[in-house]
Amino acid sequence: MGFQRFTVAIGRADLTRDCLEQLRLWPGCETVEGIAVLGDMRGKFTVHVIDYGLARQRLADRALRCIQREKQRRYHLKIE
C-alpha cells in the first residue's frame, strides 16, 4: 500500500526568490548573490548557486541541497 504524492505548482521566479531567501538564512550564506532554477518538461527542477558572493562554496552548496530537497517535496515547476 503506497501513498500518492501531490505537489503544488510554482513559477520559476517565485521558486528562485523563495530558495534565495531560505539560503540567506543559513549561517555563512548571507552573502550569496544569485541562484538559478533549472527545470524539465515533467515539472522537476534543480537549484544551483551562480554567484557565491563572500560565502564558502562548499557551505552554500550543502545548504542549497537541503533547501532543494525540501522544496521538491512540496512543489513542482509550472510549465511556462
C-alpha positions as CSV (number, residue, x, y, z in Angstrom):
1,M,0.0,0.0,0.0
2,G,1.6,3.2,-1.2
3,F,0.9,6.8,-0.7
4,Q,0.3,9.2,-3.6
5,R,2.4,12.3,-3.5
6,F,0.7,15.6,-4.5
7,T,2.7,18.7,-5.0
8,V,1.7,22.3,-5.7
9,A,2.7,24.1,-8.9
10,I,5.0,27.1,-8.5
11,G,6.5,29.5,-11.0
12,R,10.3,29.8,-11.6
13,A,10.5,33.4,-10.3
14,D,8.7,32.5,-7.1
15,L,10.8,29.4,-6.5
16,T,14.0,31.4,-7.1
17,R,13.0,34.1,-4.7
18,D,11.9,31.6,-2.1
19,C,15.1,29.5,-2.3
20,L,17.3,32.5,-2.2
21,E,15.5,33.8,0.9
22,Q,15.9,30.4,2.6
23,L,19.5,30.2,1.6
24,R,20.4,33.5,3.1
25,L,19.1,32.4,6.5
26,W,21.8,29.7,6.8
27,P,24.9,30.8,8.8
28,G,27.7,31.7,6.4
29,C,25.5,32.0,3.4
30,E,24.2,35.6,4.0
31,T,26.2,37.0,1.1
32,V,25.0,34.6,-1.7
33,E,24.0,36.8,-4.6
34,G,22.3,34.6,-7.1
35,I,20.8,31.2,-7.8
36,A,19.4,29.5,-10.9
37,V,16.5,27.1,-11.2
38,L,16.7,24.5,-14.0
39,G,13.6,22.6,-14.8
40,D,12.5,19.8,-17.2
41,M,9.2,19.1,-19.0
42,R,7.8,16.9,-16.2
43,G,7.9,19.7,-13.6
44,K,11.1,18.5,-11.8
45,F,13.8,21.1,-11.0
46,T,17.2,21.6,-9.6
47,V,18.6,24.7,-8.0
48,H,22.2,25.9,-8.4
49,V,24.2,28.8,-6.9
50,I,25.6,31.0,-9.7
51,D,27.1,33.8,-7.6
52,Y,28.5,32.9,-4.2
53,G,29.5,36.4,-3.0
54,L,31.7,36.0,0.1
55,A,30.2,32.7,1.1
56,R,32.2,29.5,1.0
57,Q,31.3,27.4,-2.0
58,R,31.1,24.1,-0.1
59,L,28.8,25.5,2.6
60,A,26.5,27.2,0.2
61,D,26.1,24.1,-2.0
62,R,25.4,22.0,1.0
63,A,22.8,24.4,2.3
64,L,21.1,24.6,-1.1
65,R,20.9,20.8,-1.4
66,C,18.9,20.7,1.8
67,I,16.7,23.5,0.7
68,Q,16.2,21.9,-2.7
69,R,15.2,18.6,-1.2
70,E,12.6,20.3,1.0
71,K,11.2,22.3,-1.9
72,Q,11.0,19.2,-4.2
73,R,8.7,17.5,-1.6
74,R,6.3,20.5,-1.7
75,Y,6.4,21.9,-5.2
76,H,6.7,21.1,-8.9
77,L,7.7,23.7,-11.5
78,K,5.0,25.2,-13.7
79,I,5.4,24.6,-17.5
80,E,5.6,28.1,-19.0
